[in-house]
Amino acid sequence: MIIEISLILLGIVGLWIGSEIVVESSKKLARSIGISEFIIGITITSIGTSLPEISTNLAAGFSTAAGIDASGIAVGNIIGSNLSQITLLLGIAGFIATLTISRRSLRRDGTMMFLAIILMYLVCSDGYVANLEGIFLVVCYLSYLCIIVVQERVVEKLKRSRMSVRETILNVLCIFLGIFLIILGANSIVGNGVRVATTMNISESLIGIFVGLGTGIPELSVSVRAVARHSGRLSLGNLIGSNITDPLLSFGLGASVAGVNVSRAVLEFDFAYWTLATSIALLLLFNHLNLNKKESSILILLYLFFIYCRIFII
């Protein structure tokens, strides 16, 4: 057990170093290009921190294509991860420091976050997601990225940027290097944490929750570090962006490889609770364009209630 605990501590160091690299590189990139940290968070950083979900859904898709149905993993991974992000992780970040957002960003990106849930539900509503429906979700995500690029005049700003093309590419690579360290650290924490929990005879349901939280560790580490570095908009952009990336890109890629079966329990409870939690988070943000400690505690309680329902009721 000493080895496992040592590897958990090493994983935490990886999270700290990786998140530091991601936040500093993201801030530098935003300043040099002339776009907000929120936009960097909602695009580059959110795609990077969603790599665990993307890889999990692709792996589930290939397993299903090979004859081993992994549909439950694909759907559960997306809903579990996104629900924890919009409640627990957003709540933790908002509890550390007040998070602010512009009305324009909230209208466009908050609406897209809610729309992403609706689109995923629509393709899942008949209990089966076909390959073409998966491709449709991916196309929706790429269209959203194109809208951001056009509205934020990213191409024009890149041309006027003081940073050379080489420096820009280097900063983007640094962001993904940091995310790679975060993912390694998260895997070390979760894998060894499960082994320690098993040795201590902790229940399977609690181990399952721990593993489910594991895919949200990259978002958590980046968001908390960003808030600590007075970059709340990067933190908020990362969390909102991940809640758009996962249902459309991550789930869509997996479903495009092989069809996904969706259980009735997921459709009737998980989707409903996810939609409710997202609606509450958006209403709190729309209220006065920020998230304070009191509102953050509401989001954390929403997540804890979901876990209670999942263990003892559903």
Backbone torsions as a table, in degrees:
resi	resn	phi	psi	omega
1	MET	NA	-25.9	179.4
2	ILE	-62.3	-40.0	179.4
3	ILE	-63.1	-45.5	-179.1
4	GLU	-61.4	-43.8	179.9
5	ILE	-65.0	-38.3	177.5
6	SER	-62.7	-40.7	179.6
7	LEU	-69.7	-32.4	175.0
8	ILE	-64.0	-45.1	178.2
9	LEU	-63.1	-38.8	177.2
10	LEU	-64.4	-38.0	177.1
11	GLY	-62.7	-39.3	178.3
12	ILE	-64.0	-39.6	176.4
13	VAL	-62.1	-41.5	177.7
14	GLY	-60.5	-41.4	177.3
15	LEU	-61.8	-44.1	-177.3
16	TRP	-64.2	-49.3	-179.0
17	ILE	-65.6	-45.8	-178.1
18	GLY	-61.8	-45.7	-178.9
19	SER	-66.6	-34.3	176.6
20	GLU	-62.1	-45.1	179.0
21	ILE	-62.9	-45.3	-178.3
22	VAL	-61.5	-48.5	-176.5
23	VAL	-65.3	-48.1	-178.2
24	GLU	-65.2	-41.2	178.9
25	SER	-67.2	-37.8	179.0
26	SER	-65.9	-43.1	179.3
27	LYS	-64.0	-42.8	179.6
28	LYS	-63.3	-42.0	-179.9
29	LEU	-65.2	-43.1	-179.6
30	ALA	-63.3	-43.9	-179.5
31	ARG	-64.3	-43.7	-174.7
32	SER	-71.5	-36.1	-179.4
33	ILE	-80.8	-31.1	-179.4
34	GLY	93.7	24.4	175.3
35	ILE	-115.3	162.2	-174.7
36	SER	-72.4	155.0	176.1
37	GLU	-62.6	-29.6	178.7
38	PHE	-60.1	-42.5	-179.0
39	ILE	-67.4	-40.3	175.7
40	ILE	-61.2	-42.3	-179.5
41	GLY	-64.3	-40.1	-174.2
42	ILE	-78.9	-13.6	-179.1
43	THR	-113.4	-85.6	-172.9
44	ILE	-59.9	-51.8	-175.8
45	THR	-65.3	-41.5	-178.2
46	SER	-67.4	-35.5	176.5
47	ILE	-65.0	-43.1	-179.9
48	GLY	-63.2	-46.4	-178.5
49	THR	-73.4	-13.4	176.8
50	SER	-89.8	1.4	-179.7
51	LEU	-56.8	-37.9	176.2
52	PRO	-59.8	-42.0	178.9
53	GLU	-67.4	-40.1	179.1
54	ILE	-62.3	-47.6	-178.5
55	SER	-66.2	-38.4	178.9
56	THR	-63.4	-43.2	-178.9
57	ASN	-71.0	-36.1	175.6
58	LEU	-66.2	-42.5	178.6
59	ALA	-62.5	-41.2	177.8
60	ALA	-64.1	-39.1	178.7
61	GLY	-63.5	-44.8	179.5
62	PHE	-67.7	-34.7	176.9
63	SER	-64.4	-43.8	178.7
64	THR	-64.0	-41.0	178.8
65	ALA	-63.4	-29.1	179.9
66	ALA	-84.8	0.2	177.0
67	GLY	102.9	1.3	178.1
68	ILE	-108.9	104.2	-174.8
69	ASP	-65.6	116.8	179.3
70	ALA	-120.8	28.4	-177.0
71	SER	-59.5	-39.8	-178.4
72	GLY	-60.6	-38.2	178.8
73	ILE	-65.3	-44.3	-176.9
74	ALA	-60.9	-51.8	-177.2
75	VAL	-71.0	-45.9	-178.6
76	GLY	-61.6	-37.8	179.5
77	ASN	-61.4	-44.8	-178.0
78	ILE	-68.6	-51.2	-176.9
79	ILE	-65.7	-45.5	-179.7
80	GLY	-61.3	-45.1	-178.8
81	SER	-66.7	-46.4	-177.1
82	ASN	-69.0	-37.1	178.1
83	LEU	-64.4	-40.5	178.5
84	SER	-67.7	-34.5	-179.3
85	GLN	-68.2	-45.7	-174.2
86	ILE	-78.7	-12.9	178.7
87	THR	-114.2	-71.4	-174.9
88	LEU	-64.3	-53.5	-175.0
89	LEU	-69.0	-43.4	176.9
90	LEU	-63.7	-37.4	178.0
91	GLY	-64.7	-43.1	178.8
92	ILE	-63.5	-45.9	179.9
93	ALA	-61.8	-43.2	179.8
94	GLY	-70.2	-24.2	178.6
95	PHE	-75.4	-30.3	179.4
96	ILE	-73.1	-43.3	179.3
97	ALA	-154.9	150.3	179.5
98	THR	-64.6	128.3	-179.9
99	LEU	-97.2	135.4	179.7
100	THR	-121.3	155.2	-179.8
101	ILE	-148.7	147.8	177.8
102	SER	-78.3	152.0	179.9
103	ARG	-62.4	-36.8	-179.8
104	ARG	-63.0	-46.6	179.8
105	SER	-65.3	-39.6	-178.8
106	LEU	-66.0	-40.2	179.5
107	ARG	-64.7	-45.6	-177.8
108	ARG	-75.4	-54.9	-171.4
109	ASP	-82.3	-34.2	175.1
110	GLY	-65.4	-41.6	176.9
111	THR	-63.0	-40.8	179.9
112	MET	-66.6	-35.9	178.3
113	MET	-62.5	-43.4	178.5
114	PHE	-68.2	-40.5	179.7
115	LEU	-63.4	-34.5	179.5
116	ALA	-60.8	-39.8	177.7
117	ILE	-65.2	-44.8	-179.2
118	ILE	-61.7	-44.0	179.9
119	LEU	-62.9	-43.1	178.7
120	MET	-64.6	-40.1	179.1
121	TYR	-64.2	-41.5	-178.3
122	LEU	-60.7	-41.5	-179.5
123	VAL	-75.8	-20.2	179.8
124	CYS	-92.9	-15.0	-167.3
125	SER	-59.4	-27.3	179.4
126	ASP	-90.5	6.3	177.4
127	GLY	88.7	-1.4	179.9
128	TYR	-149.5	133.3	178.3
129	VAL	-108.5	114.2	-178.7
130	ALA	-80.3	165.7	-178.8
131	ASN	-57.2	-44.0	-178.6
132	LEU	-64.3	-33.3	177.7
133	GLU	-68.9	-34.7	174.9
134	GLY	-64.5	-43.8	177.7
135	ILE	-62.5	-38.9	178.1
136	PHE	-58.1	-43.1	179.1
137	LEU	-63.6	-41.9	179.1
138	VAL	-63.3	-42.4	178.8
139	VAL	-62.7	-39.8	177.3
140	CYS	-60.2	-41.3	179.9
141	TYR	-66.4	-45.5	179.8
142	LEU	-63.2	-36.0	177.2
143	SER	-64.3	-40.3	177.9
144	TYR	-62.5	-43.3	177.5
145	LEU	-60.6	-40.9	179.1
146	CYS	-62.5	-39.8	178.2
147	ILE	-61.4	-43.1	178.5
148	ILE	-62.3	-46.7	-179.0
149	VAL	-58.4	-42.3	-178.9
150	VAL	-71.9	-50.1	-176.5
151	GLN	-65.0	-36.3	-179.1
152	GLU	-89.3	1.1	-179.5
153	ARG	48.7	48.3	-175.9
154	VAL	-62.5	-43.0	-177.9
155	VAL	-62.6	-45.4	179.1
156	GLU	-61.5	-42.8	-178.8
157	LYS	-68.3	-33.5	176.1
158	LEU	-64.2	-39.0	179.9
159	LYS	-66.4	-34.4	-178.9
160	ARG	-89.7	-3.4	-174.8
161	SER	-61.7	142.5	176.5
162	ARG	-73.9	-19.1	-178.7
163	MET	-84.7	135.1	178.7
164	SER	-68.9	164.2	178.6
165	VAL	-58.7	-40.3	-179.3
166	ARG	-62.2	-43.9	-180.0
167	GLU	-66.9	-37.9	178.7
168	THR	-62.4	-47.9	179.1
169	ILE	-61.8	-40.3	-179.9
170	LEU	-62.3	-41.2	178.6
171	ASN	-65.6	-41.4	177.7
172	VAL	-63.2	-42.1	178.2
173	LEU	-63.6	-37.2	177.8
174	CYS	-63.9	-39.1	177.6
175	ILE	-59.7	-46.0	-178.5
176	PHE	-73.0	-28.6	173.9
177	LEU	-64.6	-45.0	178.0
178	GLY	-61.1	-41.4	179.1
179	ILE	-65.7	-36.8	177.2
180	PHE	-61.0	-43.3	177.8
181	LEU	-64.1	-38.4	178.8
182	ILE	-63.6	-44.3	-179.2
183	ILE	-64.8	-41.2	176.4
184	LEU	-60.7	-44.3	179.3
185	GLY	-63.8	-42.3	179.5
186	ALA	-63.1	-43.6	179.0
187	ASN	-62.4	-39.1	179.2
188	SER	-65.4	-42.2	180.0
189	ILE	-65.2	-48.4	-176.5
190	VAL	-68.1	-49.3	-177.6
191	GLY	-59.5	-48.6	-179.3
192	ASN	-75.3	-29.8	175.9
193	GLY	-63.8	-40.1	177.2
194	VAL	-64.1	-41.3	179.6
195	ARG	-64.1	-41.7	177.8
196	VAL	-64.3	-43.8	-179.7
197	ALA	-62.7	-40.2	179.2
198	THR	-64.7	-42.1	178.7
199	THR	-61.7	-34.5	-178.5
200	MET	-88.8	7.1	178.1
201	ASN	60.1	37.6	175.2
202	ILE	-77.5	144.6	-173.5
203	SER	-60.7	151.5	-179.0
204	GLU	-62.3	-35.5	-179.0
205	SER	-63.3	-40.4	178.1
206	LEU	-70.1	-36.3	176.0
207	ILE	-63.7	-40.3	179.0
208	GLY	-61.5	-41.3	177.8
209	ILE	-64.0	-41.0	179.9
210	PHE	-61.7	-44.2	178.9
211	VAL	-65.4	-40.4	179.1
212	GLY	-62.1	-39.6	177.4
213	LEU	-67.2	-24.7	-176.5
214	GLY	-57.2	-39.0	-178.8
215	THR	-70.5	-15.6	178.0
216	GLY	-92.9	-3.4	-178.5
217	ILE	-60.8	-42.1	178.0
218	PRO	-57.5	-45.4	178.2
219	GLU	-63.0	-41.1	-179.2
220	LEU	-63.4	-48.3	-176.1
221	SER	-64.9	-41.9	179.0
222	VAL	-67.4	-43.9	-177.2
223	SER	-65.6	-43.9	179.6
224	VAL	-66.1	-43.4	178.7
225	ARG	-63.4	-40.2	179.6
226	ALA	-62.9	-43.6	178.3
227	VAL	-63.5	-41.9	179.3
228	ALA	-63.3	-28.2	179.0
229	ARG	-94.4	18.9	179.0
230	HIS	59.4	37.3	177.3
231	SER	-122.8	59.3	-177.1
232	GLY	-60.1	-32.7	-178.3
233	ARG	-70.7	-32.3	174.4
234	LEU	-65.3	-41.6	178.9
235	SER	-61.7	-49.5	-178.9
236	LEU	-65.7	-40.8	178.2
237	GLY	-61.9	-40.0	179.4
238	ASN	-62.9	-44.1	-177.6
239	LEU	-71.2	-43.7	177.7
240	ILE	-65.9	-42.3	179.5
241	GLY	-60.8	-41.2	179.0
242	SER	-64.8	-32.6	178.8
243	ASN	-77.1	-7.5	171.3
244	ILE	-99.2	-41.8	-178.1
245	THR	-63.5	-44.8	-174.0
246	ASP	-65.3	-51.2	-179.1
247	PRO	-66.8	-32.0	-175.9
248	LEU	-93.4	-56.3	-175.8
249	LEU	-80.9	-55.1	-176.2
250	SER	-61.2	-54.1	-179.6
251	PHE	-67.3	-39.4	-179.6
252	GLY	-62.0	-41.8	178.7
253	LEU	-62.9	-44.2	179.3
254	GLY	-62.9	-44.1	-179.1
255	ALA	-69.2	-28.9	179.1
256	SER	-71.7	-23.2	176.7
257	VAL	-76.9	-45.3	178.9
258	ALA	-153.2	146.1	179.9
259	GLY	-58.1	152.2	-177.2
260	VAL	-119.5	129.0	173.8
261	ASN	-88.3	137.1	-178.1
262	VAL	-121.3	125.4	-177.0
263	SER	-75.1	156.8	179.8
264	ARG	-63.9	-36.8	-179.7
265	ALA	-61.9	-39.8	178.8
266	VAL	-64.6	-43.6	-179.0
267	LEU	-66.7	-39.3	-173.0
268	GLU	-84.7	-31.5	-178.0
269	PHE	-112.9	-56.7	-173.2
270	ASP	-60.0	-48.5	179.5
271	PHE	-63.2	-41.5	-179.0
272	ALA	-62.9	-43.8	-178.3
273	TYR	-69.9	-39.5	177.7
274	TRP	-60.6	-45.1	178.9
275	THR	-63.6	-43.4	179.0
276	LEU	-62.1	-47.4	-178.7
277	ALA	-62.5	-41.8	178.8
278	THR	-65.2	-41.1	178.9
279	SER	-61.5	-43.5	179.6
280	ILE	-64.4	-43.7	179.1
281	ALA	-60.5	-43.4	-179.9
282	LEU	-67.4	-39.6	178.3
283	LEU	-63.4	-40.2	178.0
284	LEU	-63.5	-39.6	178.9
285	LEU	-71.5	-40.8	180.0
286	PHE	-65.7	-26.1	-175.6
287	ASN	-54.2	-53.9	176.2
288	HIS	-146.5	29.6	172.9
289	LEU	60.6	25.6	171.8
290	ASN	-153.8	172.6	-178.5
291	LEU	-131.0	114.7	-178.7
292	ASN	-99.4	-176.4	-175.9
293	LYS	-63.0	-41.5	-179.0
294	LYS	-62.2	-45.6	-179.8
295	GLU	-69.0	-35.0	178.2
296	SER	-64.1	-37.9	179.4
297	SER	-65.2	-31.4	176.6
298	ILE	-63.2	-42.9	-179.9
299	LEU	-64.8	-41.9	179.0
300	ILE	-62.9	-41.5	178.5
301	LEU	-64.4	-35.2	176.8
302	LEU	-60.0	-41.4	180.0
303	TYR	-68.8	-43.6	-180.0
304	LEU	-61.9	-37.1	177.8
305	PHE	-66.7	-37.4	177.7
306	PHE	-62.2	-44.9	179.3
307	ILE	-62.2	-42.4	178.0
308	TYR	-58.9	-46.9	179.8
309	CYS	-62.1	-41.2	-177.1
310	ARG	-67.4	-34.7	-177.6
311	ILE	-84.0	-44.2	-169.6
312	PHE	-105.4	-17.2	-174.3
313	ILE	-116.9	-54.9	-174.6
314	ILE	-76.8	NA	NA
